[in-house]
């Protein structure tokens, strides 16, 4: 169970990174991919929380044992949501304005 949940968490995180970086490119900003990048990050947080709830205090991992209370485990979900909010703010303020410049709009219309 530990290996399965850990593998799922890693795979969802890899999917998150892939979807995030491929949301922007020659085809412009892809909202659906960007949304799924956030969803996969949230799922990663839930899986990590579940891992710590199930295995904290059982000496399977020193890292997992740090999250020995339900509140500490829930912080993993909070962390995922905060990272998502920070990433969204950076994209909204720094990345999207570059995709909405007049030169970019003229290129995408052709």
N, C-alpha and C positions, 0 to 999 in steps of 0.2 A: 504494500500500500504506500509506503514511504517513497519508494522508487517511482511508482506510477504517478503520484501527485507531484513529486519533484520534476519528473520529466514533462508532465503537462504544463507546469508553471514555466519551465524553461522554454518549451515550445510556444506557449502563448506570448512570452516576452519577446522571443525572436520574431514572431508574427507581428507583434506591436512595432518593433523597430523597422521591419521590412515595410509594413504598411505606412508608417509615418514618413519614411524617406521616399517612398514611391508615390506619395500623395502629391508631390510637387515635381514638375518636370516639363518636358516638351509639350505635353498635352494640357498644360496649365494646372490649376488647382483642382484636385479631384475630391469633392466633398464626401462622397460615400466611403472612399478608402480612408480618408482622414478620420471620419466618425468611427470606422471599424478599428483604426489604430488605437483610439481611446478606449473602445469597448474591450479590446484584447488586453490593454493595460489593467483595466478594472478587474477583468477575470483573473489576471495574474495575481493581483492583490488579494482577491478572495481565495484563490488556491493557496497562496502563502499563509494567509490567516488560518485556513483549514489545517494546513500542515502543522502549524505551531499549536493549534488547539489539540490536535490528535497526539502529537509526539513530544511536546515540551515536558521536560522533567523526566523523560525516559532514557536519558543519556545516549540518544542516537546521534546527536550532533550538538556541539557546543553553541553553535549559532542559534539553533532551534530552542535550546534550553534557556536562552536569554528571554524569550517571550513566554514566560512561565505563568502569566495571568491572562484572563480573557481580555482585559483592557489593553495589555501590551500587544496581544494578538490582533485586536481590532485596529491598533495603530498602523498595521500594515495596509489595511484597506484605506485608512485616512491618508497614508503616505501615497498610495496609488492615485487617490483623488486629487491630492495637492499637486503631485507631479503632473497630472493631466491638466489641471488648471494653469499651472505655470507654463507648460508647453503651449497651451491654447493662447495664453496671453502673448507669449513671444511670437507665435505665428501670426496672430491678429495684428500686433503692433509693428513687427519687423519684416515678416516674410510676405504677407498678403499685399501690403502696399507696393511691393516690387512687381507683383503680378498684375496690379491694377494701374500701372503707369500708362500714359497715352501711347507710347511707342509699342508697348507690349500688346495693348488692345488693338492697335492697327495691324500688327503682325498676325494676331489670332483671327482677325476678320478676313484675312486673305486666304 
